[in-house]
C-alpha cells in the first residue's frame, strides 16, 4: 500500500509574479486577457499557470473556450494572493523610501495619557521638522511598554514614573498628574485634592477596559481589595466629560487636557495616590 508523502511548507516554490498573473486571470476572466495585461505571450502565461498548479498541488482553474474560472482551490489561493501581493507592494514602497534617503521609522509606544492628550501636539511638530522620518505609534500600558523596550521591539517609550525602568535610558518628559472630573454639585468646599480610595466610594465613567489608564487604576484599586464601579465605558475623554457634566459619574484623566474639555468639566481634584506623577520617555 503506497502513501503520498505529505508536502512540507518549505516545498512550495511560488513566484510572486505567478500570483500576479493568477490575479489578472481573475480580473479579466481569460488567460489571454491576463497574458496581455502582464505583457506575456499566451504560451508563457499558460506555462506559468501550470507551474503554479504544480507548486500548490491543486487544480486552480477550470479552462474552457469561453474563459477560465477558479476552482475552490483557486478561490482559496486568490484570498491569500491578495494579502501577499498587498504586503509585497507595501514592502516595495517602504524599501524604495530608503533609496530616497529616508532614515527609517521610529517605533514609539506610549501609555493612554500620552496618546490621548500630550503626544499628538508634540509629534505633529516633530514630523513637520523631520519630513524624512516616520513614526509608528502604539498605545500600551506602561508595564508593557517597558517590556517591549527590553525585548528590543520598540525604539522609544512614554511611561508613567511608577514602573521599573532599570537598565534603560530614562529622561523626564512632562509633569502630568491625574485629576478627577466631578459633577458641579459635588460638595468640594475648599478642597483641591482627594484620596483615590474616597473616589472609589462613587461610580465612575471610564475609558475602555483594556486601555492603559483603566488597567492602571484597576490595579491601584485592587491593592486595597476594591474594584472601581463603572456606570459606562467610552472611547475618549471628550465623551467621558460630557457624561460627568450630566452627573452620571466621576472620571480620572490626565491634567493636561485640551481647553474645550477643561471648560466642560465643572470641577477637578488632584489624586492623592502614590505613583501618579510625571511621564518619562525611555529608550
C-alpha positions in Angstrom: 0.0 0.0 0.0 1.5 3.3 -1.1 1.0 6.6 0.5 1.6 10.1 -0.8 4.2 11.9 1.2 2.9 15.0 3.0 4.1 18.2 1.4 6.1 20.4 3.7 5.6 24.2 3.7 9.2 24.6 2.5 8.4 22.5 -0.6 6.3 25.3 -2.0 8.1 27.5 -4.6 5.6 30.1 -5.6 6.8 33.1 -7.7 5.0 36.3 -6.7 4.7 37.1 -10.4 2.7 33.9 -10.8 0.3 35.2 -8.2 0.1 38.5 -10.0 -0.7 36.6 -13.2 -3.3 34.5 -11.5 -5.0 37.6 -10.1 -5.0 39.0 -13.6 -6.9 35.9 -14.8 -9.5 36.5 -12.1 -9.8 40.1 -13.2 -10.0 39.5 -17.0 -11.8 36.1 -16.9 -9.4 34.7 -19.6 -5.8 33.6 -19.8 -5.4 35.5 -23.0 -6.6 38.8 -21.4 -4.4 38.2 -18.3 -1.3 37.4 -20.5 -1.8 40.7 -22.4 -2.2 42.6 -19.1 1.1 41.4 -17.7 3.0 41.5 -21.0 3.4 37.8 -21.6 2.7 35.6 -24.5 -0.3 33.2 -24.2 2.1 30.2 -24.2 4.3 31.7 -21.5 1.3 32.6 -19.3 -0.2 29.1 -19.7 3.1 27.6 -18.7 3.4 29.8 -15.6 -0.1 28.9 -14.5 0.6 25.2 -15.0 3.7 25.6 -12.8 1.6 27.4 -10.1 -0.8 24.5 -10.1 2.1 22.0 -9.8 3.6 24.1 -6.9 0.4 24.1 -4.9 -0.6 20.6 -5.8 -4.1 21.7 -6.8 -6.1 22.4 -9.9 -6.7 26.1 -9.7 -8.6 26.9 -12.9 -11.4 25.4 -15.0 -10.5 26.2 -18.5 -12.9 26.4 -21.4 -13.3 28.1 -24.8 -15.2 31.0 -23.1 -12.5 31.6 -20.5 -11.2 30.4 -17.1 -12.9 30.3 -13.8 -11.4 29.4 -10.4 -11.9 26.1 -8.6 -12.4 26.0 -4.9 -8.7 25.8 -4.5 -8.3 28.7 -6.9 -10.6 30.9 -4.8 -8.7 30.0 -1.7 -5.4 30.8 -3.4 -6.8 34.2 -4.5 -7.7 35.2 -0.9 -4.1 34.5 0.1 -2.7 36.1 -3.0 -4.5 39.4 -2.4 -2.9 39.6 1.0 0.6 38.6 -0.2 0.5 41.0 -3.1 -0.6 43.9 -0.9 2.2 43.1 1.6 4.7 43.0 -1.3 3.5 46.3 -2.6 3.9 47.8 0.9 7.4 46.3 1.2 8.5 47.8 -2.2 7.1 51.2 -1.2 9.0 51.2 2.2 12.2 49.9 0.7 12.1 52.5 -2.1 11.8 55.2 0.6 15.2 54.1 1.9 16.7 54.6 -1.5 15.5 58.2 -1.5 17.2 59.0 1.8 14.5 58.2 4.4 16.3 57.2 7.6 13.5 54.9 8.7 10.6 54.5 11.1 10.8 55.1 14.8 8.6 52.7 16.8 7.1 54.6 19.7 5.0 53.0 22.4 3.1 55.1 25.0 0.5 55.0 27.7 -3.1 56.3 27.5 -2.4 59.7 28.9 0.4 60.5 26.4 -1.6 59.1 23.5 -4.7 61.0 24.3 -3.5 64.4 25.2 0.1 65.3 25.1 1.7 63.3 22.3 -0.4 64.4 19.3 0.7 68.1 19.6 4.3 67.2 20.2 4.6 64.5 17.5 3.0 66.8 15.0 5.7 69.4 15.5 8.3 66.7 15.2 7.0 65.3 12.0 6.9 68.8 10.4 10.5 69.4 11.3 11.7 65.9 10.2 10.0 65.0 6.9 12.4 62.1 6.3 11.4 60.2 9.4 8.1 58.4 10.1 6.8 57.4 13.5 4.8 54.2 14.3 2.8 54.9 17.5 1.0 52.3 19.6 -0.8 52.6 22.9 0.1 50.1 25.6 0.1 50.1 29.4 3.3 51.4 30.9 4.5 48.0 32.1 4.0 46.6 28.5 6.0 49.5 27.1 8.9 48.7 29.3 8.8 45.0 28.4 8.8 45.9 24.7 11.8 48.2 25.1 13.7 45.5 27.0 12.9 43.0 24.2 14.0 45.4 21.6 10.7 45.6 19.8 10.4 49.3 20.2 12.7 52.3 19.9 11.1 54.7 22.4 8.5 54.5 25.1 6.5 57.0 27.2 5.5 55.7 30.6 4.3 56.8 34.0 7.1 57.1 36.5 5.9 54.3 38.8 7.2 51.5 36.6 10.7 49.9 37.0 12.9 51.4 34.3 16.2 49.8 35.4 18.6 49.1 32.5 17.0 51.7 30.2 18.0 55.3 29.4 15.3 57.4 31.1 14.6 61.1 30.8 11.8 63.1 32.4 9.3 64.4 29.8 6.3 66.2 31.3 4.7 66.5 34.7 1.1 65.3 34.1 -0.7 64.2 37.2 -4.1 62.7 37.1 -7.1 64.6 38.1 -10.7 63.6 38.8 -13.5 65.3 36.8 -16.5 65.8 39.1 -20.1 67.0 38.6 -20.9 70.6 39.5 -23.0 69.6 42.5 -20.1 67.7 44.2 -19.5 69.2 47.7 -15.9 70.3 47.3 -15.7 73.2 49.6 -12.1 74.4 49.5 -10.6 71.0 48.8 -8.1 70.7 46.0 -7.1 67.0 46.4 -8.7 63.8 47.4 -7.6 60.2 48.2 -8.4 57.7 45.4 -10.0 55.5 48.0 -12.6 58.1 48.7 -13.4 58.4 45.0 -13.9 54.6 44.8 -17.0 55.0 47.0 -18.7 56.5 44.0 -19.5 55.3 40.4 -17.1 56.1 37.6 -17.4 57.0 33.9 -14.4 55.4 32.3 -12.4 54.6 29.2 -12.3 51.2 27.6 -11.4 48.3 30.0 -8.3 47.5 28.0 -6.8 51.0 27.9 -3.6 51.5 29.8 -5.1 54.1 32.2 -8.1 51.8 33.1 -5.8 48.9 33.8 -3.6 51.1 36.0 -6.4 52.5 38.0 -7.9 49.0 38.4 -4.5 47.7 39.7 -4.3 50.6 42.2 -7.8 49.9 43.5 -7.0 46.1 43.8 -4.2 46.9 46.3 -6.9 47.7 48.8 -9.1 44.8 47.6 -11.5 47.0 45.7 -12.8 47.3 42.2 -13.9 50.6 40.5 -17.6 50.5 39.6 -18.2 51.9 36.2 -21.6 53.1 35.0 -20.3 53.1 31.4 -17.1 53.0 29.5 -16.4 55.2 26.5 -13.8 55.6 23.8 -12.4 59.1 24.6 -12.0 61.8 27.3 -14.4 64.2 25.5 -17.3 61.8 25.6 -16.5 60.9 29.2 -16.5 64.6 30.3 -20.0 65.1 28.7 -21.4 62.3 30.9 -19.7 63.7 34.0 -21.3 67.0 33.3 -24.6 65.3 33.1 -24.0 63.8 36.6 -23.5 60.2 35.6 -20.3 59.6 37.5 -16.7 60.6 38.2 -13.7 60.3 35.9 -10.0 60.2 36.2 -8.0 61.8 33.4 -4.6 63.5 32.7 -4.3 67.0 34.0 -3.1 68.2 30.5 -6.5 68.3 28.9 -7.5 70.4 25.9 -9.1 73.7 26.8 -12.5 72.6 25.4 -12.6 69.6 27.8 -11.4 71.6 30.7 -14.3 74.0 30.1 -16.8 71.2 30.1 -15.7 69.9 33.5 -17.2 71.9 36.3 -14.6 70.9 38.9 -11.5 68.8 39.2 -9.4 67.5 42.0 -5.8 66.1 42.1 -5.4 62.5 43.2 -3.6 61.6 46.3 -2.1 58.3 45.1 1.5 57.0 45.1 3.0 56.8 41.6 0.8 59.3 39.7 3.5 61.9 38.9 5.4 62.7 35.7 5.7 60.8 32.5 9.1 59.8 31.3 10.4 58.7 27.9 12.7 55.7 27.7 14.9 54.2 25.1 
